[in-house]
C-alpha cells in the first residue's frame, strides 16, 4: 500500500466523496479502525468468521432462473454491498448473480441484529470491466483494454475461445472479437459517434460477450459510454470530476491475500459503517457503471 495515496482519502470521506479503490479504502479503514483483531474478526460477541459465502469469485450461469448465492450460515441482521450495484437481499444476504453488475469486486457487509458491529468479505462477480479513462489520439494510446475479474494482472481465460462485441460491429465499434480490446481511433473513423461528432457528443453502448471460463461461455454484457472532444482542454471540469468519482468506486484485486486480510482486519468502525451502508447513487450522485471512455484528438 502506498502511504501517499492513502493519506488523501481520509479528507475525501469528510468531503462526501466515496473513494473505493483498494488503496484508498485501506487508508480510511486503517486510520479509523477500532476494536478489531488481526484475523478480521470483530471483538466482542460477534464472530465474523460465521459470515461467509461458498466462494470469493462467482461466475454467471446459463439458466432459466436467476442464479442466487446464499451465505453459508443463516444469521439475522442487515446485509449490503459496496459498491451498491450488487443485487443483494438486505435481510437474507442472498446475492443475485444474474442481476448484479459483473466484472466488479465488492465488499459485502453484514450487521448482526442487536449489534453495531460490521462483518465484511470480498466477493467478485466474474466478467470484464473497462477503466474510466481519457484517451488522446495523438499520443497513439487509443485502445481500451478490458480488465478481467477486477484484476489488471489476470489474463482473460480464453483457452476455449472467447467472443466479444459482435453485436457492436454494425454500430461502428472496432473491437477485437477475441480479446475485447477496443480500438478507439478506428471506432471514431467507423462513425461510432457519427460522421463529424461535435464536442461533448456521447453514446451508450452495450457489449455482449462470452468467456470460456467457469461461466461455461454464458452470455454476459457490459455497458460503456463513449465521449468525444477535439481538445483535452475542452473537457468540462464537471465531467472530469464525475470520471474520477466513478473510477474511485472500483475495487481492484491486484494486491496480495495478506493485504486483503489486513484491510478487513481494520474494518470495524462507525464512520466506515456509514459509508458502506449509505447508497452512493441518490439523485445527483455518481454510479460506477457504466464506465466512461473519453476520446480527444489532442
C-alpha positions, 0 to 999 in steps of 0.5 A: 500500500502506498502511504501517499495515496492513502493519506488523501482519502481520509479528507475525501470521506469528510468531503462526501466523496466515496473513494473505493479503490483498494488503496484508498479504502485501506487508508480510511479503514486503517486510520479509523479502525477500532476494536478489531483483531488481526484475523478480521474478526470483530471483538466482542460477541460477534464472530465474523468468521460465521459470515461467509459465502461458498466462494470469493469469485462467482461466475454467471450461469446459463439458466432459466432462473436467476442464479442466487448465492446464499451465505453459508450460515443463516444469521439475522441482521442487515446485509449490503454491498459496496459498491451498491450495484450488487443485487443483494437481499438486505435481510437474507444476504442472498446475492443475485448473480444474474442481476448484479453488475459483473466484472466488479469486486465488492465488499459485502457487509453484514450487521448482526441484529442487536449489534453495531458491529460490521462483518465484511468479505470480498466477493467478485462477480466474474466478467470484464470491466473497462477503466474510466479513462481519457484517451488522446489520439495523438499520443497513439494510446487509443485502445481500451483494454478490458480488465478481467475479474477486477484484476489488471494482472489476470489474463482473460481465460480464453483457452476455449475461445472467447467472443466479444462485441459482435453485436457492436460491429454494425454500430461502428465499434472496432473491437477485437472479437477475441480479446475485447480490446477496443480500438478507439481511433478506428471506432471514431473513423467507423462513425461510432459517434457519427460522421463529424461528432461535435464536442461533448457528443456521447453514446451508450453502448452495450457489449455482449460477450462470452468467456470460456471460463467457469461461466461455461461461455454464458452470455454476459454484457457490459455497458460503456459510454463513449465521449468525444472532444477535439481538445483535452482542454475542452473537457468540462471540469464537471465531467472530469470530476464525475470520471474520477468519482466513478473510477474511485468506486472500483475495487481492484484485486491486484494486491496480495491475500495478506493485504486483503486480510489486513484491510478487513482486519481494520474494518470495524468502525462507525464512520466506515459503517456509514459509508458502506451502508449509505447508497452512493447513487441518490439523485445527483450522485455518481454510479460506477457503471457504466464506465466512461471512455473519453476520446480527444484528438489532442 
